Amino acid sequence: MSAEESSLVAPFIDDAPQSQQTSLENTSVNYYPKGETLGLMLDLLIRGKTHGKASLDEVMRRMYDEFYLKSPNATYYLRGRGYTGEDFERVVSQVAGSDVSDFFKRYVRSTEVPPYEEAFAQVGLHFVREPRLPVTLGIGADENEEVTLKIASIRPASPAEAAGLEIGDTIILFGGTRITPSNFLRLVARYKPGDRVPLTVKRGAKTFPVTVTMAEPQIFNFRIEEMKDATAEAKALRAAWLGGK
């Protein structure tokens, strides 16, 4: 789900009771953090494109000026008028001094991962991602279980889903070793992508064998660090950005 689509469907899913089982948690995004992230990307990219002469702040000031102060009143009770997504995109392009339609097409109206590396590079920062584990199994453990590993979530298109595992299953043996929440990560880290691992699974009153094929990492840790070879301009942009200018 794109950020734009998330905002449009929000009235139908925010705190709305669901009477049937859905895959909403696997298909939707929260437009609050996604919007904040896209705003950060735009701010850094605008700073880079304008060599520090403008930022997202200038976009918001122009929006306020055009649509609130100078636009004819849309209603008797409210000053100014509302604006469309296309209006906002136009003003961003004006402030950035270049066409930003590709950004909105790829990251706002579609589901591509935002351009973290490009954006942080504008201010002399590296965006680094490292695999949390060397492989992916694709399950989340029930945090209320301390002795057994009970599946609380399954990632779409993961080895666990392909193997037919289900939420509520309990994994008893993993590669022949008894598995618990405390040793789960250590056991999984023994393997590499492509390894076929035998499991013993309990579902209700039944216990049966399952084989999973481990996949490439999907879960990452992230950090931001300074570029040692950052230009003087990038360092100046970073100082202004961190200083709220």
C-alpha positions as CSV (number, residue, x, y, z in Angstrom):
1,M,0.0,0.0,0.0
2,S,1.4,3.4,-1.0
3,A,1.5,6.4,1.4
4,E,-1.2,8.1,-0.7
5,E,-3.5,5.1,-0.7
6,S,-3.0,4.7,3.1
7,S,-4.3,8.2,3.7
8,L,-7.3,7.6,1.5
9,V,-8.4,4.4,3.1
10,A,-7.7,5.6,6.7
11,P,-11.4,6.5,7.5
12,F,-12.3,2.9,6.8
13,I,-9.6,1.1,8.8
14,D,-8.5,3.4,11.7
15,D,-9.9,1.8,14.8
16,A,-12.5,0.1,12.7
17,P,-13.6,-3.3,14.2
18,Q,-12.9,-6.2,11.9
19,S,-15.3,-9.1,12.2
20,Q,-13.4,-11.4,9.9
21,Q,-9.8,-12.5,9.6
22,T,-7.8,-10.3,7.2
23,S,-4.3,-9.7,6.0
24,L,-4.4,-6.0,6.7
25,E,-1.2,-6.0,8.8
26,N,0.6,-7.5,5.8
27,T,-0.8,-5.2,3.2
28,S,-1.3,-1.7,4.8
29,V,1.1,1.0,6.1
30,N,0.7,3.7,8.7
31,Y,0.7,7.0,6.9
32,Y,2.0,8.9,10.0
33,P,5.5,7.5,10.1
34,K,5.5,6.9,6.3
35,G,4.6,10.5,5.7
36,E,7.2,11.8,8.2
37,T,9.8,9.7,6.4
38,L,8.9,11.0,3.0
39,G,8.9,14.5,4.4
40,L,12.5,14.0,5.7
41,M,13.6,12.7,2.3
42,L,12.1,15.7,0.5
43,D,13.7,18.1,2.9
44,L,17.2,16.7,2.4
45,L,16.8,16.4,-1.4
46,I,15.5,20.0,-1.6
47,R,18.5,21.2,0.4
48,G,20.9,19.3,-1.9
49,K,19.2,20.5,-5.1
50,T,19.2,24.2,-4.0
51,H,22.6,24.1,-2.4
52,G,21.1,25.0,0.9
53,K,19.0,27.9,-0.3
54,A,15.7,26.2,0.4
55,S,14.2,23.4,2.4
56,L,10.8,21.8,3.1
57,D,10.1,24.8,5.3
58,E,10.0,27.0,2.2
59,V,7.5,24.6,0.6
60,M,5.2,24.9,3.7
61,R,5.4,28.7,3.8
62,R,4.5,28.9,0.1
63,M,1.6,26.5,0.6
64,Y,0.3,28.6,3.5
65,D,0.7,31.8,1.5
66,E,-0.9,30.5,-1.7
67,F,-3.8,28.4,-0.4
68,Y,-4.6,30.2,2.9
69,L,-3.6,33.8,2.6
70,K,-4.2,34.5,-1.1
71,S,-6.8,32.0,-2.3
72,P,-10.5,33.0,-2.4
73,N,-12.4,31.5,0.5
74,A,-13.8,28.1,-0.4
75,T,-16.7,28.5,2.1
76,Y,-18.3,31.3,4.1
77,Y,-16.8,29.9,7.4
78,L,-13.3,29.0,6.4
79,R,-10.5,31.2,5.0
80,G,-8.6,30.1,1.9
81,R,-9.2,26.7,0.3
82,G,-7.9,23.1,0.4
83,Y,-5.3,21.8,-2.0
84,T,-4.6,18.6,-4.0
85,G,-1.7,16.3,-4.1
86,E,-0.8,17.7,-7.5
87,D,-0.8,21.3,-6.0
88,F,1.7,20.2,-3.4
89,E,3.9,18.4,-6.0
90,R,3.9,21.6,-8.1
91,V,5.0,23.8,-5.2
92,V,7.8,21.3,-4.2
93,S,9.1,21.4,-7.8
94,Q,9.1,25.2,-7.8
95,V,11.0,25.4,-4.6
96,A,13.5,22.6,-5.6
97,G,14.0,24.2,-9.0
98,S,13.5,20.9,-10.8
99,D,10.8,18.4,-11.6
100,V,10.1,16.1,-8.6
101,S,7.2,14.2,-10.3
102,D,9.4,11.0,-10.3
103,F,9.7,11.2,-6.5
104,F,5.9,11.4,-6.0
105,K,5.3,8.7,-8.6
106,R,7.8,6.2,-7.1
107,Y,7.6,6.9,-3.4
108,V,4.3,8.6,-2.6
109,R,1.9,7.0,-5.1
110,S,3.7,3.7,-5.3
111,T,5.5,1.4,-2.9
112,E,9.2,1.7,-3.7
113,V,11.6,2.1,-0.8
114,P,12.4,5.8,-0.2
115,P,15.8,7.0,-1.5
116,Y,17.5,7.0,1.9
117,E,21.0,6.7,0.6
118,E,20.6,9.6,-1.9
119,A,18.8,11.8,0.6
120,F,21.3,11.4,3.5
121,A,24.2,11.8,1.1
122,Q,23.1,15.4,0.5
123,V,24.3,16.2,4.0
124,G,27.4,14.0,4.1
125,L,25.8,11.0,5.8
126,H,25.9,7.3,5.0
127,F,22.7,5.3,5.4
128,V,23.9,1.8,6.3
129,R,21.9,-1.4,6.5
130,E,23.1,-4.7,7.9
131,P,21.3,-8.1,8.0
132,R,20.1,-8.9,11.5
133,L,20.5,-12.6,10.7
134,P,22.3,-14.3,7.7
135,V,19.0,-15.9,6.6
136,T,15.3,-15.4,6.8
137,L,12.8,-17.8,8.3
138,G,9.9,-15.4,8.3
139,I,8.2,-15.9,11.7
140,G,7.7,-13.8,14.8
141,A,7.5,-15.5,18.2
142,D,4.7,-15.1,20.7
143,E,6.3,-12.9,23.4
144,N,4.0,-14.3,26.1
145,E,5.6,-17.7,25.7
146,E,8.8,-18.2,27.6
147,V,9.5,-21.9,27.2
148,T,8.1,-22.9,23.8
149,L,8.3,-21.1,20.5
150,K,4.8,-20.3,19.4
151,I,4.4,-18.5,16.0
152,A,2.6,-15.2,16.4
153,S,3.2,-13.8,12.9
154,I,4.4,-15.0,9.5
155,R,5.9,-12.8,6.8
156,P,4.4,-12.9,3.4
157,A,6.4,-14.8,0.7
158,S,8.7,-16.2,3.4
159,P,10.2,-19.7,3.9
160,A,7.7,-20.2,6.8
161,E,4.7,-19.4,4.6
162,A,6.0,-21.6,1.7
163,A,6.4,-24.5,4.1
164,G,2.8,-24.2,5.3
165,L,3.4,-23.0,8.8
166,E,0.6,-21.2,10.4
167,I,0.1,-18.6,13.2
168,G,-0.5,-20.6,16.4
169,D,1.8,-23.4,15.5
170,T,4.5,-24.4,18.0
171,I,7.9,-25.3,16.7
172,I,9.4,-28.1,19.0
173,L,12.6,-29.0,17.1
174,F,14.6,-26.9,14.7
175,G,17.2,-28.8,12.8
176,G,17.0,-31.6,15.4
177,T,17.5,-29.2,18.4
178,R,14.8,-28.2,20.8
179,I,14.0,-24.6,20.2
180,T,12.9,-21.9,22.7
181,P,12.5,-18.1,22.5
182,S,15.9,-17.7,24.1
183,N,17.9,-19.8,21.6
184,F,15.8,-19.1,18.5
185,L,18.1,-16.5,16.9
186,R,21.2,-18.5,17.7
187,L,19.8,-21.6,16.0
188,V,18.6,-19.8,12.9
189,A,22.0,-18.0,12.5
190,R,23.7,-21.4,12.0
191,Y,22.3,-21.7,8.5
192,K,22.7,-20.0,5.1
193,P,20.3,-19.2,2.3
194,G,19.2,-22.4,0.5
195,D,19.7,-24.7,3.5
196,R,16.8,-27.1,4.0
197,V,16.1,-27.5,7.7
198,P,13.8,-30.1,9.2
199,L,11.3,-28.9,11.9
200,T,9.0,-30.7,14.2
201,V,5.8,-28.7,14.6
202,K,2.8,-29.0,16.9
203,R,-0.6,-27.8,15.7
204,G,-3.4,-28.4,18.1
205,A,-3.2,-32.1,19.1
206,K,-1.1,-33.1,16.1
207,T,2.7,-33.2,15.8
208,F,4.2,-33.5,12.4
209,P,7.5,-32.8,10.4
210,V,8.0,-29.8,8.2
211,T,11.0,-28.8,6.1
212,V,11.8,-25.2,5.4
213,T,14.3,-23.8,2.9
214,M,16.1,-20.8,4.4
215,A,16.1,-17.6,2.3
216,E,18.1,-14.4,1.9
217,P,17.9,-11.9,4.8
218,Q,14.8,-9.7,4.9
219,I,15.2,-8.1,8.3
220,F,17.9,-5.5,8.8
221,N,19.4,-3.2,11.3
222,F,20.0,0.4,10.2
223,R,22.3,3.2,11.2
224,I,23.5,6.6,10.0
225,E,27.1,7.6,10.1
226,E,29.2,10.5,8.8
227,M,31.0,10.3,5.4
228,K,34.7,10.7,6.0
229,D,35.1,12.2,2.5
230,A,32.1,14.5,2.7
231,T,32.5,17.8,0.8
232,A,32.6,21.1,2.6
233,E,29.2,22.0,1.1
234,A,27.7,18.7,2.4
235,K,29.0,19.4,5.9
236,A,27.6,22.9,5.8
237,L,24.2,21.6,4.7
238,R,24.3,19.1,7.6
239,A,25.1,21.8,10.1
240,A,22.3,23.9,8.9
241,W,19.9,20.9,8.8
242,L,20.8,19.8,12.4
243,G,20.6,23.4,13.5
244,G,17.1,23.8,12.3
245,K,17.9,26.3,9.6
